Amino acid sequence: MDITAEHTEAQSRDNKLENYYRLHSRIYDATRWSFLFGREELLNKLPDLPPQPNILEVGCGTGKNIQFLEYLFPDAHIYGMDLSLDMLAKAQQKVSDADQVTLIHAEYGDQGPELPDFDLILMSYSLTMTGDASEHIFQHIYEDLKPGGYVAVVDFNTSPFKWFRKWMSMNHVNLDGHLHPLLQKYYRPVNNEIKTAYLGLWTYFLFVGQRG
């Protein structure tokens, strides 16, 4: 398996996230089921792709989604990108085909390795962690997708409780609800749902959209 390390000047946010996941990589798979809802549901809603598609997961974490993508698209080349080497080390243990998957240690949108245009870009609970860089990320997603390619996102949306939004921001998650409307603006919705967690403590969304 190819893990390509990118040596760029780390921003303060990136350092904080790396430190955060250095600890959480050990417990991530055992704990995230209790609040990262909709991940498997989103994967089951992915559209058919052309033969030998190129797929990118931004914020691939421990590789749970990549395992499923390998099964769904056995002829695909799959790229997983993450800021955390600790999370990528977990992902490496899950990947079954070293020729099918490339893991990249980098921040999405940075100067990095030459990558192909993608038939699908997947983001699972990573978009709300991009902070002020979200507009920059949206631009790169659009540029990196082939015409007719798909973006698939599951993520937090918002919460009516200020204390909860503040607590989530301490865990690097933005709950201001601005991402879902932007996805609907730039991509033709194929699947578009907002769901409620824990009797309204927060909402999350599942979105699959196609680039024109």
N, C-alpha and C positions, 0 to 999 in steps of 0.2 A: 504494500500500500504506500501511496505517495503522500506524505504530509509535508506541505511546502510552507516554511516559516517566512513570514514577511517581517523585515526589520524596518519599521517606521517609528517615528517619534510618537510615543504613546501619549495620548491626551489623558487628563485627569480622570474623566469618566471611564475610559477604557481600563485604566489601572485599577479603579475601584471595582469594576465588573470582574476583572481577572482575579482579584483578591477574593471577591465574593464567591466566585465559582470554584476557587481553589478548595474552599471548605465544602461547598454544597455539592460538588461533583461526587463526593463519597456517599451522599444520601439522596441524590436527586431522583433516581428511579424509584426509590422506596417511598418517597414522600409526595411527589408532585401530582400523583393521581388524585389527591384529595382536593385540588383546586385548579389544576390546568385542564379544564373540561373541554371536550369537543375535538381533541387531537385525532383520535381514531376515526371519529365521525367525518372529519374533513378529508382524511385520506381515502375513505370509502366513497367520497363524492368527487374524487378527481376524474376529469374527463379522459376519454381515450386520446392517446398521443400518436403521432406518426411513428413509423419504424425507426429504431435506433435513436430515440430522443436524447437530448441533453437536458439534464435536470439539475437545478441548484437548490440546495436548502441553505438559507441564511440563518445562522444561529442553530446549527445542527445538534449542539449539545452532546449528549451521550450516545447519539446514533440510533435512538429508538425508531424514529421515522425512516431513517435510511434503510433499516432492516426491512420495513414494509415496502418501501419503494423498490428495493431489489426484487421482492416477490412480485409486485404488481407489474413492473417493467423490466423483465429479465434481459432485454436487449439494450437497455439504456446505459448511458454513461452518467454517473451521478457524482456531483460535486457537493461536499459538505464543508461549510465555512463557519468558523467560530473564533472568538477572541481568546478562548480559554484552552490552553494546552492540556490542562487536567481533564476537561470535558472531552477533548479530542482523543485523549488516551483511552477513555472509556468507550468512545465510539469505535476506535480501532479494534477493540476486542469483539465487537458485535458484527463487524462487516464480514460477509462470507466469501466475497469474490474480490480479491485485490486488484484485478484488472478492470473491474466495473466501477470502483469507487475511488475518488481522489479527495483526501481531506486536506483542507487549507487553513493554516493559522493566520488569520488576518481580520481586519475590520472591513466589512463590505463597503465598497465605494472607494477604498484607498487604492493607490497605485500598487498593483500586484501582478501576479502571473497572468499571462495571456490566456483568456478564457473564451470559449465559443459563445455564440448566441444561444439562448435557451428556449426550449419548448415549454418549460414549466419552471417557475421560481416559487418555492415554498417557504413560508415564514410561520413558524409555530411558536407563539408567545415570545417573539423576539422584537417585533416592530415597536411595541410600546416601550421598549428599553432603549430606543435610539435617541431619546431626548430631543434636543434642538436639531439633531442631524436628520430628523425624519423627512424633511423636504428634500434634502440631498439624497436620501435613500430612495425616495419615490422616483426621482429623476433617473437614478441608476437602474432601478428595476425596469422602467420603461425602455431605456436604451439597451438593456441586456436581453430583453425578450425579443424573439423573432416576431414579425407581424403574424398575428393569429395565435401567438403563444399565450399561455395562461399564467396568472398569478393566483396563488392559493394561500389564504391567511386565516389563522384562528388566533384570537387574542382578546385581551381584556378590552372592554369598551369604556364604561364609566360606573360611578356609584353615586347614589343620592346622599351619601354620608361623608361629610368633610373629614372626619377623623380617620375614616378608612382610606380615603384618597391620600391623606397625609402619610399614613402608615405605609401604604404601598409605594409612595414616592421615596421613602427611606429604603425600600428594597428595589429601587431603580426602575419602578414601573409608573408610567404616566397614564392616569385615568381621566383625562380631560375630554375623551370622546371624539377627538378630531380626526382620527385615522380612518374610521369606517366611512364617513362621508367622502373623504378624498379618494378612497378606493372606488366608490361608486361613480365618482366624477370622471376618473381616468380610464376605467375599464368597463366593458360591457358585462353586467352581472350574469353569471351562469347559475350560481347558487349564492343566496344572500339571506342570512338569518341572524337575528339578534336573540339571545337566550338569557335567561335569568338564573343566577346561582344563589343558593342558600336564601331562598325566600326574599330575594331582592337586595341582598347585601351588595351585589354588583351584577352587571351584565357583561356578556362576552359575545363576540360575533364570529361567524363562519362566513367566509367570502371566497368565491371562486369567480374570477373575471377574465375576460379575454381582451387582449390588445387588438385594436383595429388595424 
